[in-house]
Amino acid sequence: LVRVLLEPSGEIIEIETALLTPSEILELAGFTPGAVDRVKVEGIEVPLEVPLEFTGEVVLQYRPAVTLNLPVDGEELTLTTAAAALDSALWEAGVILRAGDRVSPPVDTKLTGDLDVEIKTGRVLTITADGETFEGYSAADTVGEALAENGVALQDLDYSLPALSDALPEDGVIQLVRV
């Protein structure tokens, strides 16, 4: 008896079979396993084409791969992954995110099917405030959002160059003027 546990739905399909490879067992259960799909037996990942050594009953955990469409800074990237969550899928694909980058949907999103993901990478900013200059990083749409993300607050009549409602400057230079 083989119990196929379909992840992430939790559906269980019971099969009585003499087949030994996960690939054959999954095909009998009505699935077409792909090279990127993940199969675990008793919590340990196993190859699709290697015969299993078991007697009696076994639980075969099956996580089919999903496709992620990622437009990153205007470049289209397509990933096929069997990771459980978006953050793991990005990490496995070598996509490095920094604080200040924006990802939609959130990186902790559970992968239950194909997904369109938007990543807007930030850029380095040079912020001058209170006589000091420091580097920040942000993918914000406006100067005000970028300053807030970098912990810079305006008070009373203070203003910024460029203005708070302006888009981030191409050169990344933002100056805070205290009044």
BELMO-V973902 format. One record per backbone hydrogen bond with DSSP energy under -0.5 kcal/mol. NH is the residue of the N-H (numbers start at 1). CO is the residue of the C=O. If there is no record, write none. Layout:
nh=NH co=CO
nh=NH co=CO
//
This chain:
nh=2 co=15
nh=3 co=58
nh=4 co=2
nh=4 co=13
nh=5 co=3
nh=5 co=60
nh=6 co=4
nh=6 co=11
nh=7 co=5
nh=7 co=62
nh=10 co=6
nh=11 co=6
nh=13 co=4
nh=15 co=2
nh=17 co=15
nh=22 co=50
nh=23 co=48
nh=25 co=21
nh=26 co=22
nh=27 co=23
nh=28 co=24
nh=29 co=25
nh=30 co=27
nh=31 co=26
nh=33 co=31
nh=37 co=34
nh=38 co=63
nh=40 co=61
nh=41 co=44
nh=42 co=59
nh=44 co=41
nh=46 co=39
nh=50 co=47
nh=51 co=49
nh=52 co=20
nh=54 co=52
nh=58 co=1
nh=60 co=3
nh=60 co=58
nh=61 co=40
nh=61 co=59
nh=62 co=5
nh=63 co=38
nh=64 co=7
nh=64 co=62
nh=66 co=81
nh=68 co=79
nh=69 co=115
nh=70 co=68
nh=70 co=77
nh=71 co=69
nh=71 co=117
nh=72 co=70
nh=72 co=75
nh=73 co=71
nh=73 co=119
nh=75 co=72
nh=77 co=70
nh=79 co=68
nh=81 co=66
nh=81 co=79
nh=86 co=109
nh=87 co=107
nh=89 co=85
nh=90 co=86
nh=91 co=87
nh=92 co=88
nh=93 co=89
nh=94 co=91
nh=95 co=90
nh=96 co=94
nh=97 co=95
nh=101 co=98
nh=102 co=120
nh=104 co=118
nh=109 co=106
nh=111 co=84
nh=112 co=110
nh=115 co=67
nh=117 co=69
nh=117 co=115
nh=118 co=104
nh=119 co=71
nh=119 co=117
nh=120 co=102
nh=121 co=119
nh=123 co=138
nh=125 co=136
nh=126 co=172
nh=127 co=125
nh=127 co=134
nh=128 co=174
nh=129 co=127
nh=129 co=132
nh=132 co=129
nh=134 co=127
nh=136 co=125
nh=138 co=123
nh=139 co=100
nh=143 co=166
nh=144 co=164
nh=146 co=142
nh=147 co=143
nh=148 co=144
nh=149 co=145
nh=150 co=146
nh=151 co=148
nh=152 co=147
nh=153 co=151
nh=158 co=155
nh=159 co=177
nh=161 co=175
nh=166 co=163
nh=168 co=141
nh=172 co=169
nh=174 co=126
nh=174 co=172
nh=175 co=161
nh=176 co=128
nh=177 co=159
nh=177 co=175
nh=178 co=176
//
